[in-house]
């Protein structure tokens, strides 16, 4: 490891203490390294615009930063224990190649400034991908809702058979939920889309930095004006991003629960493509829905990351080293969450309903609500209609069909009036 910028003369660095301070930074910073390089290039441009760097120095720095990015992508440069973190690796490389010009890259910055902007850019990318995946899931659900809107399936409340439902209603529910998830991801992206570069350690610096230039160069929507606000947002913005992710993984967990039940022998409503199951290591007679079970587990990682960051934020204003531990939380949370969501569109597009099992599960009592509502329409007070329907539940299905029950379900959004055109319009507006 090169000499530490903050090391004081005559004070030896204790290796164990330094290892504790660094933690997994150098490994975690591999996630953010390319964003840190991009921010360093924008910062160098800003320094040249205020006379700290010459035009030739800027040219050299941008060239070497581009080479470093390519070397990192190809594996020719490895971010490892030789460095304290990604930021020191960038400065060491530039100093090695360019001498004094490389040493100037840190002018007007702090390591906190660097991690703020790099993680902010990383979060923007992750939220954009989250919005895209939510939109893809909603598209599959909308298409299948249209194609299967007349397919009867049992509707459950309290995990008990309740009423006749339809595949169209099931799919429309997930379509609207994931449209909402896409909207939330985009709204959260808009919230965090502000540039903290140039706020240093939370109090600015005695340089007239061209922050408007770096905002434009890095593609931020606006400048985060107050350096103190930039510090207050660290952790808070990460928490908001994880909450947006959690909206999607909560829905993922409930889809996975439905599919876990529906693929069981007791239900048998759904057949999964073979690649989504694995064989038992001890029971030759069975296949296990491991993919949907691990999807079901995914939200736990997102919730854990959110809790970890929330507990970090019990701090006074200003920068504190505690906030270093916000990095592993977002890497773990988004790593697990997005990996699971990546698999969801194809899974939903390719499983098959087992229509014979669906119809066999619709029993006479599931028409009792229809009987009660029809009596209420005829003028019977609903409480009386309800009691009569309950008393005759075992015969409620006489002369009735699932299709007839669905055709009579005319309340807006219900089986006979799914309003898929309204959902499709919201989905199209996400483009």
N, C-alpha and C positions, 0 to 999 in steps of 0.2 A: 504494500500500500504506500502511495506517495505521502509526503508530509501533509498533515492536516492543516487547512487554512487557518483554523482557530487555535492551533497548538502554540503554547506559550514557551518562551526560552527557558531552559533549565527544568522544565516539568516533564517528566517521563510519562508516556501514555501506557497505562496498565492494560495489557492485552485482554484480560477478562472483562474489565470495565468497558473497554471499547467494543468488544463483541456484544455485550449486553446493550450498549447504546445503539449499535448498528442494527441489531436484530437481523431480520431477513431482508433489510432494505435493498441490498444489492441484487437479490433474487426477485423481489417484488418489482423493482424498478425496470426489470425486463419488460413488464407490461406497459410501462409508461415511457420507455426510452426514446422511441421514435417521436413521441409528442414533445418530449423534453428537447430533442434536437431541433424540431420545427420551431419551438418557442425560442430557443437560443439563436436561431437564424433571424427571427423577427426582432429579437432584442438587439442583435448586432446591427441590424438596419437602423433601429432607433438610435443607437449610440453614434452611428455615422452621421445621422441627420442633425445631431447636436454637437458634432465636432470632437467626440471622444475617440472615434476611429477615423482613419483616413479611408479614402475610396479603395486604395490598394489593400489595406488591411481587411476591409469588409469583403472584398472579392476573395481573398485568401480564406477567411473564416467560413464564408458560405460554401466555398469549394470543399474544404475539409469536412465541414458538417455533412455535406451531401455524400462524400466518400464514406464517412463514418456510418451514416444511415445504411448505405448499401452494404458495407462490410458487416453490419449487424444483421441485416436481412439474410445475407448469404452464409453467415456463421464464421466469416473470417475474423470478426471481432466478437469476443465473448465478454459479457458483463459478469464478472466473477469476483472472488474474494480479494483480488488485487486492489479493488477499489472500495471506498467507504459506501458509495451509493452511485446512482446513475449520473448525478450532477458532477461529482468529482471526477468520474470517468471521462465525461465530455471535456472538462477543463484540462485534465491530464493529457488527453489525446491532442487537443489543440495546442497546448504548450509544447508538446513533443514535436509537432509538425511545424509550428509557426513562431515559437519563442515568445517574445513579449506581446505580440498581437494576441496569442492564445490566452495569455494571462489577463488581458483586458476584458475578456468576455463576461467576467463576473461583476464588472463595474455596475453599481446601482442596483444590484440584486442581492437577495438572500437565498439560502437553500429552501426556506419556506416559500418564498416567491416562486421558486422553480417547481416545487412539488405541487403548489396550488394550481399553476397554469397547466402543468402536464396532466394532472388528474382531472382537471376540468375538461380539457380536450378529450381525454379518454372517456369520461362520463358522457359527453355529448355523443361520441360514437356509439356507446353502448345503448343509450336511450333511443337513438335513431334506429338501431338494429331491433330493439324491443318493439318499437312502433311498427316496423316492417313485419316482424313475425306475428304480432297481434293482428295486423291487417290480413296476412296470409291465412291465419286460422279462421278469421271471420269470413273470408272468401269461401273456403271449403265448406264452412257451416251453412252459408247462404245457398251455395249451389246444391248441397244435399237436402236442405230444407225444401227447396223448390222441387227437387226430383222425388222426394219421399214424403211429401206433405200429407198424403192420404194413407200412409202406412200406419196402422194402429199399433200402439205399444202400451203396456200397462203404465199408469201414472201412480207414483208413490208419494205419500206423505208419512213421516215418522217411520220410514222404511217398511211401510205396510201398503198393500194394494189399496188404492183409493178410488180412482176413476179411470175411464178410458182416456188415453192420451194418444199422441201421434209422434212419429219420428220428426215430422215437420216442426212441431212445437219444441221438441228436444233440441233440434239443431238451431232453431231460431233463437232460443235462449242463449246458446253459446255464441251465436253470431253477434247478438247485441252486446253481450258481455265483453267480447274481444274488440268490438268497435270502441266501447268505452275504455278498454285498456290501451288501445292505440291512441285515443284522444288524451288520456292521462299521461302517457309517455311523451307525447308531443308537447303538452302543456308544461310538463316538468322540464323538458329540454329548453323550452322558451324561458323558464324561470332561471335556469343556471347558465344561460347563454350570454355570459358577461365576462369581460376580460380582467383578471386580477394581475396580469403582468405589469410590473412597475410599482406595485404597492410595497415591495421589499418585505420587511418583517412586521408590517402593520402600521408604519408611521411615515411612509414615503422616504425620499432621499433628497439631498440638496443638489439635485440636478433637474433641469427642465426636460424631463423625459417626454418623448413624443408618444404618449400612450394611445392617442387616436390612431397613429400609424400602425402600432402593433395590434390594436383591435381589428383593424381592417385586414392586415396581413394574415392574421390567424383565423379569420372568418367568424369572429364573434359578432353578435348582433349589437352589442353595446359595450361600453366601458364600465367596469365596476368602479365607481368614482372614489368612494371612501376607502382608504387603506384599512381602517378599523373594521368597516363593514366586510371587507374581504376576509379578514380574520374571523369574524363572527360567522361568515358563511361556510368556513371550512368545517366539515362534519355535518352542518345543517343541510347543505346542498347534497352531500352524499346520502344523508338520511332520506331526503326527498326522492332521490333517484332509486334507492332501495325500496321505498314505499310504492313507487310506480311499478317496479319489477314485481313486488309482492302482490299487487293487484292481479297481475297475470298468473303468478304461480299459485295464488289461492284458487283461481278458477281452474288451473291445471290440476291441482290436487283433487278438486271435486269431479272433474271429468275422469280422472284416473280412478277415483272411488267408484263412479258409475260403471266404468269398464271392468274394474276388478270384480264387482258383483255380477255384471251382465255376462262375463266370460266364465263364471263358476259353473260347475256341473249342476248346482241347484237351480240356477236361472237359465243358463244356456242360451241367452238372447243374442250373443255376439260371437262371431268367429274372427279371431285376429289373424293377420298374415303370419306365416311361419317365422319370419325373421324377427318378430316382436316377442317370441317365446323362446325359452331354453328348456333343455331336458333336465330332469332331476338327476342328481348324482347318485341316488340310491334307489329311486322308485321308477322302474322302467316303464310303468304304465301311464306316466303323466308328462304334460308339458306345463311349464310355469310362465305366467305373464310377468316376467321380471322387469321388462321395460316400463310397463305402466306402474308397477310397484315402486320402482326407483323414481319415476315421475312424481308419484304420490309423496315421496320423501323429500322432494326438492325444496318445497317451501320452508322446511325446517332450516335449511342452510341460509335462505334469504332472511328469515325471521331472526336467526342467530346473529347475522351480520348487522341487521338493523338495531338489535338490542345492544350489541357491542359498541356501536358508534353512539347510540343514545347515552350510554353510560359514560363514554369519554367526554361528553359535552357538559359534565358537571364542573365547569371551570369558570374562573373570572374572565373578563375580556382580555384580549391580547393573545400573543402566540405562546404556546406551551408545547413541550416535547411530547406530551401525552398524545397529541394529535397525529404523531407518526403512526400510531396503531390504527388509524382509520384506513390505511392502505390495505392491510391484509383482509379486512372485513369486506371492502368492496370487491376486491379481486376474487375472494371466495364466493361471495354472494352472487355476483354477476356471472362468474365462471360456471357455477352449478345451474343457476336459473336459466341463462340463455342456452346452455347446452341441452337442457331438457326441452325448452320451447322450440329449439331447432328441429326436434324430432316430431313435434306434435302435428304439423300440417299433413305430412305424409301418412301418419298413423290414422288420423281422422278420415283422410280421403280413401283409405284402402281397407278398412274393416268392413265386414258384411253383417247385416242383420239376419237372424234365423227366424224367418217369418212364421214358421210352424210353431216354434216355441213361444213367440210373442203372442200369437192368437190363443194358444192353449192356456196362457196365464191370465187371460181376461175372463173373470168369473162373473156370475150374475149380480153379486153385490156391488160391482163397480158401476152399475147403472142406477143405483139408488139415488144418487144426487140428481140425475136426469129426471127421475120420477118426482122427486120433491119439487124441483124447479118448475116442471110442467104443471103440477097441481097449484103452485103459487101463481103461475100465469093465469090459470083458470079461476083464480079468486080465493083460493084457500089460504088462510094466514100461514106464513112460512113455518112457524113453530108447529102448527098442526100438520102441515104437509111433511115436515121433517120427521115427526113421530110416526106418521103412517108409513112413510118410505122405509124407516128403520125397521118397523114391525114386519114389513113385507120384503125385506132385502133379498131373501133367498129366491124369491120369484121375480125380482125386478128386471131380470134379463129376458123375460118371456116376450117373444115377438120383436126383439131388438137386435141390432147388429152394431159392431164397433163403428162401421162407416156411418150409420145413422146417428149415433151419439156424437161423432166428430162433426157431422154436417150441421147439427143443431147448436154447436158451440160457437155462437156468433158474437160474443163479446170481443171488442177490439183486441187483437193480439192472440186470441184463442184459435183453436184448430181451423174453424171455418173462415177466419179473417186474420190470417197471420201477419198481414201488413209487411210482407217481405219487400215491397217496393219502397216503403219508407226506410227500412233498414239498408236496402241497397243504395239509396240516395246518400245516407250518412256514410256508408262505406266508400262510395265514389268520391265523396268530399275529402277523404283522407289522402288522396293523391297529392 
